Amino acid sequence: MASFRPLQDRVVVRRVKEEEKTKGGIIIPDTAQEKPQEGEVIAVGPGARDEDGERIEMDVEVGDRILFGKWSGTEVKIDGEDLLIMKESDIMGVIEEKKHKKDKAA
């Protein structure tokens, strides 16, 4: 992925693969599957500029797992891989893993 660097407040996202079987074990063909709205950020631009020319820091970073709108982004093929390029504002949020606290023994 060294050949593409997004500009301003754009991010490059790899869709996360969803399960291709139903709970009953029925295999769903590719044509009937909805595209997942979850992905992993694999490249981030430097951020947009405000009216004063100051850089606005991005809220996402490479490796973040995100949720985005069904019609968000532009599909592109980079280095043979299907990816999405979208503005940071198209991202609904970052999925954060919960860290389980270990109970202290009394």
N, C-alpha and C positions, 0 to 999 in steps of 0.2 A: 504494500500500500504506500510505498515511498514515492510513487509517481503522481499523486494528486494531493493538493493542499487547498482546503476550502478557504474562501475569503470572508471577511467581515463576520457576521453572526450566523454563518452556515455551519452545519454539521453533516458528517457522512455517517450513515447508519446501516448496519447489517441486520436484516430481519431475523428474529429468533424463530427457529423451526417449531411448529406445533405438532402435536401428536397426529398421526395420519390414520388412526383407528378410532372408532367409537368405543364407548365403554362395553358394548356388546360384542366387540371384536370385528365389526364390519370395517373393511378398508375403504377409505374415502378417496376417490380419484382426484388428481390434481385440479381438474376443471371444476369440481364441485366444492373445493375447499376455499374458505375465506382466507385472505392474506392476513397474517397476524399483525396486530397493531403494537407489538412489542419488539424492541430491538436493542442492539448494543452499539454504543457510540464508538466509532473506530478512528475518527479524525475530527478536529474542532478548529474552526477559524479563530483569529485573534480577538474578535468582538467588533461590534459596530462602533461608530463614533457619535457622540452627542453633538448638540448645536455649537459647543465651544471647541470641538475637535478632540475632546478627551475620549480615550478608549473606554468603552463599557465592558467590564469583565464578564466573561461567560459563566453561566451557572452550571453547565455540564462539562464533563471532562472525558477523555478517552477511557473506555472500560465501563462507563455508566450504563446501567440497564434502564431503558426509558419506555414510556407509553406515549403514543402519538395518535393523531386523528386518522380515521380510515382513509381519507383522501389526501393526507399530508405528503409533501415532498415530491420530488421528481425522480423517477426510476432511471438509473444509469447502469452501464456495465463498465467496470474498471478492472483491468487485469483479468478479464474473463469472469468476474464475479458480479452478480446482480446486487446493487446497493441502492440506497436512497440518499438524496441530498435534500436537506430541508433547513429552513430558518429555525433558530432556537425558539422563536415564539410559537412554532407548530408543535413543540414538545409539551405534553400535558404535565409530565412529572417524571421524577427519577424513582425507580423501585429500589428501596433500601432493605437489605437483609436485616432481620431482627437478630440481635445478639442475645442469646439466652444467658441469664445470670445464674451462676451456680449457687445453690442454696448453701448457706453456711451451716455447718454442723454445730449444735449447741454443746 
